[in-house]
Amino acid sequence: MADKRVMTMKPRKIPQRKCVACQQMMGKKELIRVVKTPDDQILIDLTGKKSGRGAYLCGKQSCFKLAKKSKALDRALKHGVSAEIYDQLERDFVKVEDEFLAAKEAMDDDE
């Protein structure tokens, strides 16, 4: 007689991260990662796979401005972030914001 075991799958754990500006905990895929690479470049990583020290921000412009004002990225990345880099990140943030929100909506539709 065949062994009839009922296989139940556990729900996958969703990695949680905290926005460095507003301190709100969210799923890792719901946040934008800013990374300091080993060669000291600071850039936005939408894939979440680039090597280096990462910090997470909500996809909101207000959170980025708060992080800039409070120098939250400096603390999270354990590296001084110059005003020029913040300005470049702000321009990049605006560019990727639409792409990020579209990906977030697609992810929500899948669930």
Secondary structure, 3 states (H helix, E strand, C coil): CCCCCCCCCCCCCCCEEEECCCCCEEEHHHCEEEEECCCCCEEEECCCCCCCEEEEECCCHHHHHHHHHHCHHHHHHCCCCCHHHHHHHHHHHHHHHHHHHHHHHHHHHHC
